[in-house]
Amino acid sequence: MGDAIGADVTKVQIGDEEVVRRVIAGESALFEILMRRYNQRLFRVTRSIVTNDAEAEDIIQDAYLRAFSHLNQYEGRARFSTWLTKIAIYEAYARLRRIDHQKVDSISVLEVRGMEVKSDGRNPEQQTYDGELKMLLEKAFDSLSDEYRSVFMLREIEGMSTAETAECLEISEENVKIRLHRARTALQQVLYSLAGASREMAFQFLGDRCDRIVFRVLARTQSEESRYHHKE
């Protein structure tokens, strides 16, 4: 594809269709713009289908290669992002067929809108809690059926419209709405169940909080003892 043009391509304000036109015309390095622009979306949607990080990454590569080799077939009737997402979905389901629908237990990042957990600058106790919460969310998401995971990912996490989601998955808009409703309900039930099983871990008095109280009490008791002995 030519030399990479650097991470700054994420800041390039060129429409998808213009990038496609220029890539077809010979500026193949510009394809990097599209890859960096849609890497996260393609990872999320393929990961929601195969539930495995490594498989999802392989699928994304295959999807990009297929898209690159068929760019001249993109007719612009749908948004390029939708066209590209459909290719990734096709690749993901093809991979599932090749591995005979084998389930895997890998856990990866699930950034649910409004529930994203960040650990930078947080103390060990907070990081431990964050990690447990993230794993809880990921486990709940992975427990959904394939058809619900993909709809939930496209609609709730990627923010795609009902129409775009329907086009990507080749189902009706009404079916998208039904699956999304059922996915939300199932996710709530799973989270409730997991939270109940994990209630022993909730609000544990550990780590910095425990140390803080102990140190403060010890300091005060030492101060009190000092004053008592001073009076004597």
C-alpha positions as CSV (number, residue, x, y, z in Angstrom):
1,M,0.0,0.0,0.0
2,G,3.0,2.3,0.1
3,D,4.6,4.1,3.0
4,A,2.6,4.8,6.1
5,I,1.8,8.4,6.6
6,G,1.8,8.5,10.4
7,A,-0.6,8.6,13.3
8,D,-1.5,12.2,12.6
9,V,-3.8,11.0,9.9
10,T,-6.5,10.7,12.5
11,K,-6.6,14.5,12.4
12,V,-6.9,14.8,8.7
13,Q,-10.2,16.3,7.7
14,I,-10.9,14.4,4.5
15,G,-14.2,12.7,3.8
16,D,-14.3,9.0,3.4
17,E,-15.5,9.2,-0.2
18,E,-12.6,11.6,-1.1
19,V,-10.1,9.3,0.5
20,V,-11.5,6.3,-1.4
21,R,-11.3,8.3,-4.7
22,R,-7.7,9.2,-4.1
23,V,-6.7,5.7,-3.1
24,I,-8.2,4.3,-6.3
25,A,-6.4,7.0,-8.2
26,G,-3.1,5.8,-6.9
27,E,-2.5,7.4,-3.5
28,S,-2.6,4.1,-1.7
29,A,-0.9,5.4,1.4
30,L,-4.1,7.4,2.2
31,F,-5.8,4.1,3.0
32,E,-4.2,4.5,6.5
33,I,-6.7,7.3,7.2
34,L,-9.6,4.9,6.8
35,M,-7.9,2.2,8.9
36,R,-7.2,4.6,11.8
37,R,-10.6,6.1,11.5
38,Y,-12.4,2.8,11.8
39,N,-10.1,0.5,13.7
40,Q,-12.1,0.8,16.9
41,R,-15.4,0.3,15.3
42,L,-14.3,-2.8,13.4
43,F,-12.7,-4.3,16.5
44,R,-15.8,-3.7,18.6
45,V,-18.2,-5.2,16.1
46,T,-16.0,-8.2,15.1
47,R,-15.2,-8.8,18.8
48,S,-18.9,-8.9,19.6
49,I,-19.3,-11.7,17.1
50,V,-16.3,-13.9,17.8
51,T,-15.7,-12.9,21.4
52,N,-12.0,-13.3,21.1
53,D,-9.4,-10.5,20.8
54,A,-6.8,-12.2,18.6
55,E,-9.5,-13.5,16.2
56,A,-11.0,-10.1,16.0
57,E,-7.7,-8.5,15.1
58,D,-7.1,-11.1,12.4
59,I,-10.6,-10.5,11.0
60,I,-10.0,-6.7,10.9
61,Q,-6.9,-7.3,8.8
62,D,-8.7,-9.6,6.4
63,A,-11.6,-7.0,6.2
64,Y,-9.2,-4.2,5.3
65,L,-7.4,-6.2,2.7
66,R,-10.7,-7.2,1.1
67,A,-12.0,-3.7,1.2
68,F,-8.8,-2.3,-0.3
69,S,-8.9,-4.8,-3.2
70,H,-12.5,-4.1,-3.9
71,L,-12.5,-0.3,-3.4
72,N,-13.5,0.2,-7.0
73,Q,-16.7,-1.7,-6.3
74,Y,-17.8,0.8,-3.7
75,E,-20.6,2.7,-5.4
76,G,-21.4,5.3,-2.7
77,R,-25.1,4.2,-2.3
78,A,-24.4,3.6,1.4
79,R,-22.0,5.4,3.7
80,F,-18.5,4.1,3.3
81,S,-18.4,3.3,7.1
82,T,-21.5,1.1,6.6
83,W,-19.9,-0.7,3.6
84,L,-16.7,-1.3,5.5
85,T,-18.5,-2.5,8.6
86,K,-20.5,-5.0,6.5
87,I,-17.3,-6.4,5.1
88,A,-16.0,-6.9,8.6
89,I,-19.2,-8.6,9.7
90,Y,-19.0,-11.0,6.7
91,E,-15.4,-11.8,7.6
92,A,-16.3,-12.4,11.2
93,Y,-19.1,-14.8,10.4
94,A,-16.9,-16.6,7.9
95,R,-14.3,-17.0,10.6
96,L,-17.0,-18.5,12.9
97,R,-17.9,-21.0,10.3
98,R,-14.3,-22.0,9.9
99,I,-13.8,-22.6,13.6
100,D,-17.2,-24.4,13.7
101,H,-18.8,-21.8,16.0
102,Q,-16.3,-22.8,18.8
103,K,-16.7,-20.5,21.8
104,V,-13.7,-19.0,23.5
105,D,-13.3,-17.3,26.9
106,S,-11.0,-14.4,26.1
107,I,-11.8,-11.1,27.8
108,S,-11.1,-7.8,26.2
109,V,-12.1,-4.1,26.5
110,L,-15.8,-3.3,26.6
111,E,-16.3,0.4,26.7
112,V,-20.0,0.7,27.3
113,R,-21.0,4.3,26.8
114,G,-21.3,6.0,30.1
115,M,-19.6,3.2,31.9
116,E,-16.0,3.4,30.7
117,V,-13.6,2.8,33.4
118,K,-10.2,4.6,33.5
119,S,-7.4,3.7,36.0
120,D,-4.8,6.4,35.3
121,G,-3.8,8.1,38.5
122,R,-6.0,5.9,40.6
123,N,-4.8,4.2,43.8
124,P,-4.4,0.4,43.9
125,E,-7.7,-0.1,45.7
126,Q,-9.6,1.9,43.1
127,Q,-7.7,0.1,40.2
128,T,-8.7,-3.3,41.7
129,Y,-12.3,-2.2,41.9
130,D,-12.2,-0.8,38.3
131,G,-10.7,-4.1,37.1
132,E,-13.4,-6.1,38.8
133,L,-16.1,-3.9,37.4
134,K,-14.7,-4.1,33.9
135,M,-14.5,-7.9,34.0
136,L,-18.1,-8.0,35.3
137,L,-19.3,-5.9,32.3
138,E,-17.3,-7.9,29.8
139,K,-18.5,-11.2,31.2
140,A,-22.1,-10.0,31.0
141,F,-21.7,-8.8,27.5
142,D,-20.1,-12.0,26.3
143,S,-23.0,-14.0,27.8
144,L,-25.4,-12.5,25.3
145,S,-26.3,-14.4,22.2
146,D,-24.5,-13.6,19.0
147,E,-27.5,-11.7,17.4
148,Y,-27.9,-9.5,20.5
149,R,-24.3,-8.8,21.0
150,S,-23.8,-7.4,17.5
151,V,-26.9,-5.2,17.6
152,F,-26.0,-3.9,21.1
153,M,-22.5,-3.1,20.0
154,L,-23.5,-1.2,16.8
155,R,-26.4,0.7,18.4
156,E,-25.4,1.4,22.0
157,I,-21.6,1.5,21.8
158,E,-20.8,2.6,18.2
159,G,-23.9,4.8,18.2
160,M,-25.0,3.8,14.7
161,S,-28.6,4.5,13.7
162,T,-31.3,1.8,13.5
163,A,-31.2,2.1,9.7
164,E,-27.4,1.7,9.5
165,T,-27.4,-1.2,11.9
166,A,-30.2,-2.9,9.9
167,E,-28.2,-2.4,6.7
168,C,-25.0,-3.8,8.2
169,L,-26.6,-6.9,9.7
170,E,-29.1,-7.3,6.8
171,I,-32.1,-7.4,9.0
172,S,-35.2,-5.2,9.2
173,E,-35.2,-2.0,11.3
174,E,-38.0,-3.5,13.4
175,N,-35.8,-6.5,14.1
176,V,-33.0,-4.2,15.2
177,K,-35.3,-2.6,17.7
178,I,-36.6,-5.9,19.0
179,R,-33.1,-7.4,19.4
180,L,-31.8,-4.2,21.1
181,H,-34.6,-4.3,23.6
182,R,-34.0,-7.9,24.3
183,A,-30.3,-7.4,24.6
184,R,-30.8,-4.6,27.1
185,T,-33.1,-6.7,29.2
186,A,-30.8,-9.8,29.0
187,L,-27.8,-7.6,30.0
188,Q,-29.6,-6.2,33.0
189,Q,-30.6,-9.7,34.2
190,V,-27.0,-11.0,33.7
191,L,-25.5,-8.0,35.5
192,Y,-28.0,-8.4,38.4
193,S,-27.2,-12.1,38.6
194,L,-23.4,-11.5,38.5
195,A,-23.7,-8.7,41.0
196,G,-25.6,-11.0,43.4
197,A,-22.9,-13.7,43.0
198,S,-20.3,-11.1,43.7
199,R,-22.0,-9.4,46.6
200,E,-19.3,-10.6,49.0
201,M,-16.8,-8.4,47.2
202,A,-19.0,-5.3,47.3
203,F,-17.9,-2.4,49.5
204,Q,-14.9,-4.3,51.0
205,F,-13.0,-2.4,53.5
206,L,-9.5,-3.1,52.0
207,G,-6.5,-1.4,50.7
208,D,-5.9,2.3,51.2
209,R,-9.2,2.9,53.0
210,C,-8.3,0.3,55.6
211,D,-4.7,1.5,55.9
212,R,-5.9,5.1,56.3
213,I,-8.2,4.3,59.2
214,V,-5.7,2.2,60.9
215,F,-2.9,4.8,60.6
216,R,-5.2,7.6,61.8
217,V,-6.3,5.6,64.8
218,L,-2.8,4.6,65.7
219,A,-1.6,8.2,65.4
220,R,-4.4,9.4,67.7
221,T,-3.9,6.7,70.3
222,Q,-0.1,7.4,70.3
223,S,-1.0,11.1,70.8
224,E,-3.4,10.3,73.6
225,E,-0.8,8.0,75.3
226,S,1.8,10.7,75.0
227,R,-0.5,13.3,76.7
228,Y,-1.4,10.8,79.4
229,H,2.2,10.1,80.3
230,H,3.1,13.7,80.1
231,K,0.4,14.5,82.8
232,E,1.9,11.8,85.0
